Amino acid sequence: MKFWLVVPAAGTGVRFGSSLPKQYSPLLGSTVIEHCLKRLLGIPSEAIIVALHSEDIAWHGLDIFDNERIRPVSGGRQRGESVLKALNAISAEADDEDWVLVHDVVRPCITQADLNGLIAGVADSPVGGLLATPVNATLKRIVLSTKALPSIDRPEKSVHTGGGDGIRVEGVICETIDREGLWLAATPQMFRYRVLITAINHCLERGITITDEAAAVERLGHQPLIIRGRSDNIKITLAEDLLLAEAILNAQKCTDSKQGVER
């Protein structure tokens, strides 16, 4: 039984507000993608398959490009397609019962402890599981409503306060959701090779959008395990998330120095 890692990295980062895909954003003297891959190299895997955009011109300029365990492949238009292409790229080498860990390229703060915890936690499962954290905030469902906002033409536009700061009014609350039993899915998500490739093919053939691998596996009737992970395994989505990631990495480095740990 072998371990494989898949990193979908074909996204263009539309929400990030930059012409540069967010995985190539500078982060503590390196880039987001390099921090991510260096963490994943700590797992004794056969290879890390990185699914890149077909027009990616930044990858070859990275210092980590020459690592023999990292294999770039051309990704797809959406996450599911990219993961499937990565899985197909190792089809001649991977066995049905091999483990595949899929990790978001924009989660550079994943710790070795979380990686080890996930691997140990799902080791005996015939299916797999994922890292997640419990929801600890109050959840609100909203709807757009101009009736509740008579002074605003469109609730989705920005409103400016006297201080000059833009405030985005998104809508009005229609429901408060009970958070009991709710968890925030993170990555890596770890599944048996045959289970995962079958699940993704199943969804893509039916036009089902895959937001994460666990959702695809659930479509086959499986129930993936939840392994509690650290809350600092953040996903960089917006530009301000880079500042938080920088603070987290610095804090982890400080803690590791005190404990004599290397990442």
C-alpha positions as CSV (number, residue, x, y, z in Angstrom):
1,M,0.0,0.0,0.0
2,K,1.3,3.4,-1.1
3,F,0.6,7.0,-0.4
4,W,0.0,9.6,-3.1
5,L,-0.6,13.3,-2.8
6,V,-2.7,15.4,-5.2
7,V,-2.7,19.2,-5.2
8,P,-5.2,20.9,-7.4
9,A,-3.5,24.2,-8.5
10,A,-5.2,25.2,-11.7
11,G,-7.3,27.9,-10.2
12,T,-7.0,31.5,-11.4
13,G,-8.0,33.1,-8.1
14,V,-10.8,35.4,-9.3
15,R,-11.9,36.3,-5.8
16,F,-8.4,37.2,-4.8
17,G,-8.4,40.4,-6.7
18,S,-5.0,40.0,-8.4
19,S,-3.7,39.2,-11.9
20,L,-1.4,36.7,-10.2
21,P,-3.0,33.4,-9.1
22,K,-3.1,33.4,-5.3
23,Q,-0.9,30.2,-5.0
24,Y,2.0,32.3,-6.4
25,S,1.5,35.2,-4.0
26,P,4.7,36.0,-2.0
27,L,4.7,34.6,1.6
28,L,7.6,35.0,4.0
29,G,10.3,35.0,1.3
30,S,8.7,32.2,-0.7
31,T,5.3,31.6,-2.3
32,V,2.1,30.1,-1.0
33,I,2.4,27.0,-3.2
34,E,6.0,26.4,-2.1
35,H,5.1,26.6,1.6
36,C,2.3,24.1,0.9
37,L,4.5,21.6,-1.0
38,K,7.3,21.8,1.5
39,R,4.9,20.8,4.2
40,L,3.5,17.9,2.1
41,L,7.0,16.6,1.3
42,G,7.1,15.6,5.0
43,I,4.8,12.7,4.2
44,P,6.7,9.6,2.9
45,S,4.6,9.5,-0.4
46,E,5.4,8.1,-3.8
47,A,4.8,11.4,-5.4
48,I,3.0,14.7,-5.2
49,I,0.9,15.3,-8.3
50,V,0.3,19.1,-8.9
51,A,-2.5,19.9,-11.4
52,L,-1.6,23.2,-13.0
53,H,-3.5,25.5,-15.4
54,S,-2.6,24.9,-19.0
55,E,-1.3,28.4,-19.3
56,D,0.7,28.5,-16.1
57,I,4.0,30.3,-16.7
58,A,5.1,30.7,-13.1
59,W,5.6,27.1,-12.0
60,H,8.9,26.6,-13.8
61,G,10.4,29.6,-12.0
62,L,10.0,28.0,-8.5
63,D,12.9,26.6,-6.6
64,I,10.9,23.5,-5.7
65,F,10.2,22.7,-9.4
66,D,13.2,20.3,-9.7
67,N,12.2,18.1,-6.7
68,E,11.9,14.6,-8.1
69,R,8.9,13.7,-6.0
70,I,6.8,16.5,-7.4
71,R,5.1,15.8,-10.8
72,P,3.2,18.5,-12.6
73,V,0.2,17.6,-14.8
74,S,-2.2,19.7,-16.7
75,G,-5.4,20.4,-14.7
76,G,-9.0,21.0,-15.7
77,R,-11.6,23.7,-15.7
78,Q,-12.8,22.8,-12.2
79,R,-11.5,21.1,-9.2
80,G,-13.0,17.7,-9.9
81,E,-11.5,17.6,-13.4
82,S,-8.0,18.6,-12.0
83,V,-8.1,15.8,-9.4
84,L,-9.3,13.3,-12.0
85,K,-6.4,14.2,-14.3
86,A,-4.0,13.8,-11.4
87,L,-5.5,10.4,-10.5
88,N,-5.3,9.2,-14.2
89,A,-1.7,10.3,-14.3
90,I,-0.8,7.6,-11.7
91,S,-3.3,4.9,-12.8
92,A,-0.5,2.6,-14.0
93,E,1.3,2.8,-10.6
94,A,-1.4,3.1,-8.0
95,D,-3.3,0.1,-6.6
96,D,-7.0,0.2,-5.7
97,E,-6.2,0.2,-2.0
98,D,-3.5,2.9,-2.1
99,W,-4.2,6.1,-0.2
100,V,-4.6,9.5,-2.0
101,L,-4.4,12.7,0.0
102,V,-5.9,15.7,-1.8
103,H,-4.8,19.1,-0.4
104,D,-5.7,22.7,-1.3
105,V,-2.7,24.5,-2.7
106,V,-3.8,27.6,-0.7
107,R,-3.5,25.9,2.7
108,P,0.2,26.5,3.4
109,C,-0.2,26.3,7.2
110,I,-0.9,22.6,7.5
111,T,1.1,21.0,10.2
112,Q,2.9,17.7,10.3
113,A,0.9,16.8,13.4
114,D,-2.4,17.2,11.5
115,L,-1.0,15.2,8.5
116,N,0.1,12.4,10.8
117,G,-3.2,12.6,12.7
118,L,-5.2,12.2,9.5
119,I,-3.2,9.3,8.3
120,A,-3.4,7.5,11.6
121,G,-7.1,8.3,12.1
122,V,-8.3,6.8,8.8
123,A,-5.7,4.0,8.5
124,D,-8.2,1.2,9.0
125,S,-11.0,2.7,7.0
126,P,-12.1,1.0,3.7
127,V,-13.0,4.5,2.4
128,G,-11.2,7.4,4.0
129,G,-11.8,10.7,5.8
130,L,-10.8,14.3,6.1
131,L,-9.6,17.0,8.4
132,A,-12.3,19.3,9.8
133,T,-13.0,21.7,12.6
134,P,-16.3,22.2,14.5
135,V,-18.3,25.3,13.7
136,N,-18.0,27.6,16.7
137,A,-19.7,30.7,15.3
138,T,-23.4,31.5,15.0
139,L,-24.6,30.7,11.4
140,K,-27.1,33.0,9.6
141,R,-28.9,32.3,6.4
142,I,-29.6,35.5,4.4
143,V,-31.6,36.7,1.5
144,L,-31.3,39.9,-0.6
145,S,-34.1,42.3,0.2
146,T,-34.6,45.9,-0.9
147,K,-37.6,46.2,1.3
148,A,-35.5,45.9,4.5
149,L,-33.0,48.5,3.2
150,P,-35.2,51.4,1.9
151,S,-32.2,53.8,1.6
152,I,-30.2,51.5,-0.6
153,D,-31.1,50.9,-4.3
154,R,-29.3,47.5,-4.4
155,P,-28.3,45.6,-1.2
156,E,-25.4,44.0,-3.0
157,K,-23.6,47.3,-3.6
158,S,-21.1,49.0,-1.3
159,V,-22.3,51.7,1.0
160,H,-19.9,54.3,2.3
161,T,-19.8,55.6,5.8
162,G,-18.7,59.0,7.0
163,G,-15.3,57.6,7.6
164,G,-14.8,56.7,4.0
165,D,-14.7,52.9,4.6
166,G,-16.7,50.8,2.2
167,I,-19.3,48.5,3.9
168,R,-20.8,45.8,1.8
169,V,-24.4,45.1,2.6
170,E,-25.2,41.5,1.6
171,G,-28.8,41.2,2.6
172,V,-31.0,40.4,5.6
173,I,-31.2,37.4,8.0
174,C,-34.0,34.9,7.3
175,E,-32.8,32.1,9.6
176,T,-30.4,31.3,12.4
177,I,-29.0,27.8,11.8
178,D,-28.3,25.4,14.7
179,R,-24.6,24.7,14.6
180,E,-24.8,21.4,16.6
181,G,-23.1,18.7,14.7
182,L,-21.8,21.0,12.0
183,W,-18.2,20.9,10.9
184,L,-16.0,22.9,8.5
185,A,-14.4,20.6,6.0
186,A,-10.7,21.2,5.4
187,T,-7.9,19.4,3.6
188,P,-6.1,17.1,3.2
189,Q,-8.9,14.7,2.4
190,M,-7.7,11.1,2.2
191,F,-9.4,8.3,0.3
192,R,-8.6,4.9,-1.2
193,Y,-7.5,5.4,-4.9
194,R,-10.3,3.3,-6.4
195,V,-13.0,4.8,-4.2
196,L,-11.9,8.4,-5.1
197,I,-11.5,8.0,-8.8
198,T,-14.9,6.1,-9.0
199,A,-16.6,8.9,-7.0
200,I,-15.2,11.7,-9.1
201,N,-16.0,10.0,-12.4
202,H,-19.5,9.4,-11.1
203,C,-20.1,13.1,-10.4
204,L,-18.5,14.4,-13.5
205,E,-20.4,12.0,-15.8
206,R,-23.7,13.4,-14.2
207,G,-22.7,17.1,-14.3
208,I,-22.5,17.3,-10.5
209,T,-20.2,20.1,-9.2
210,I,-17.6,18.8,-6.9
211,T,-16.7,21.3,-4.1
212,D,-14.6,18.7,-2.2
213,E,-13.6,15.1,-2.6
214,A,-15.7,14.0,0.4
215,A,-18.9,15.3,-1.3
216,A,-18.1,13.1,-4.3
217,V,-17.5,10.1,-2.1
218,E,-20.7,10.7,-0.2
219,R,-22.6,10.5,-3.6
220,L,-21.6,6.8,-3.7
221,G,-23.3,6.2,-0.3
222,H,-20.1,6.2,1.7
223,Q,-19.6,8.0,5.0
224,P,-16.1,9.5,5.3
225,L,-14.5,9.8,8.7
226,I,-14.0,13.3,10.3
227,I,-10.7,13.8,11.9
228,R,-10.4,17.0,14.1
229,G,-7.7,19.3,12.7
230,R,-6.2,22.6,13.8
231,S,-8.0,25.8,13.3
232,D,-4.9,27.5,11.9
233,N,-5.0,25.3,8.7
234,I,-6.6,28.2,6.9
235,K,-7.5,28.5,3.3
236,I,-6.2,31.7,1.6
237,T,-9.2,33.1,-0.4
238,L,-8.9,36.8,-0.1
239,A,-5.9,39.1,-0.1
240,E,-6.1,39.8,3.6
241,D,-5.8,36.1,4.3
242,L,-2.1,36.4,3.4
243,L,-1.5,38.5,6.5
244,L,-3.2,35.9,8.7
245,A,-1.2,33.1,7.0
246,E,2.1,35.0,7.6
247,A,1.2,35.5,11.3
248,I,0.3,31.8,11.6
249,L,3.5,30.6,10.0
250,N,5.6,32.9,12.2
251,A,3.8,31.6,15.3
252,Q,4.3,28.0,14.3
253,K,8.0,28.7,13.6
254,C,8.3,30.2,17.1
255,T,6.6,27.3,18.7
256,D,8.6,24.8,16.8
257,S,11.9,26.5,17.8
258,K,11.0,26.2,21.4
259,Q,10.0,22.5,21.0
260,G,12.9,21.6,18.7
261,V,10.6,20.6,15.8
262,E,11.3,21.0,12.1
263,R,8.6,21.3,9.5
